[in-house]
Amino acid sequence: MSPAVKTVAVLGAVAATLAGSQFVLRAQGKDGAASLQSAKPGTRFTFEVIESFDAKYDGDTPGHIGRGGNLGEVRPNVALGDAVFRGNDPIGTITNVAWSRVQGSLAVEFDPRPNTRIAVGDIAWIDLNPMPDRPQAK
């Protein structure tokens, strides 16, 4: 390969790299994170209960873990103490939540309401951006 062809090939690779980095920078916000829109209030995130436990540590209470995906390009606004629902009934309160941005999923750990039967395989949901007047589980 002649020096001129090598030079053109290198310049082409450099131009492609620069163009790609400009695309990535435009997709990111000021803080460098991908810009995602917050979920609209009332957006349901449905998940399946995949684990139930009596207590993990001394003095702990029973709890459940659920996982679900398909968040897409939505930023959740979920906090400890937010309600977990089955149908329209509150069945528990979030005690731990983990967001996997890469997989577009949430893992939700919650304590059940007293005398509420929750089974592995149950379908539950949380509001991805609860409004202040939304009833919370007690």
Residue pairs with C-beta under 8 A, 6 or more apart in sequence:
1 9
27 34
27 35
28 34
28 35
29 35
34 101
36 73
36 74
36 75
37 73
37 74
37 75
38 74
38 75
38 77
38 129
39 45
39 74
39 75
39 76
39 77
39 128
39 129
40 129
41 127
41 129
41 130
41 131
42 127
42 129
42 131
43 74
43 127
43 128
43 129
44 125
44 126
44 127
44 128
45 68
45 71
45 76
45 78
45 106
45 125
45 126
45 127
45 128
46 68
46 123
46 124
46 125
47 66
47 67
47 68
47 106
47 108
47 123
47 124
47 125
47 126
48 66
48 67
48 68
48 121
48 122
48 123
48 124
49 64
49 65
49 66
49 118
49 119
49 120
49 121
49 122
49 123
49 124
50 65
50 66
50 67
50 120
51 64
51 65
51 120
52 62
52 63
52 64
52 65
52 118
52 119
52 120
53 62
53 63
53 64
53 65
54 62
55 61
55 62
56 63
61 111
62 111
62 112
63 95
63 109
63 110
63 111
63 112
64 92
64 109
64 110
64 112
64 118
65 107
65 108
65 109
65 110
66 107
66 108
66 110
66 124
67 105
67 106
67 107
67 108
68 105
68 106
68 108
69 103
69 104
69 105
70 104
70 105
71 99
71 104
71 105
71 106
72 104
74 128
76 97
76 99
76 106
76 128
76 129
77 128
77 129
77 130
78 94
78 97
78 106
78 108
78 126
78 127
78 128
78 129
78 130
79 94
79 97
80 94
80 95
80 96
80 97
81 93
81 94
81 136
82 93
82 94
82 126
82 127
82 130
82 136
83 90
83 92
83 93
83 94
83 126
83 127
83 130
83 134
83 135
83 136
83 137
84 90
84 91
84 92
84 93
84 94
84 108
84 110
84 124
84 125
84 126
84 137
85 91
85 124
85 125
85 126
86 118
86 122
86 123
86 124
86 125
90 113
90 135
90 136
90 137
90 138
91 110
91 112
91 113
91 116
91 118
91 124
91 137
92 110
92 111
92 112
92 113
92 116
92 118
92 124
92 137
93 110
93 111
93 113
93 136
93 137
94 108
94 109
94 110
94 126
95 109
95 110
95 111
96 107
96 108
96 109
97 106
97 107
97 108
97 109
98 106
98 107
99 105
99 106
100 106
100 107
106 126
108 124
108 126
110 124
112 118
113 137
113 138
118 124
127 134
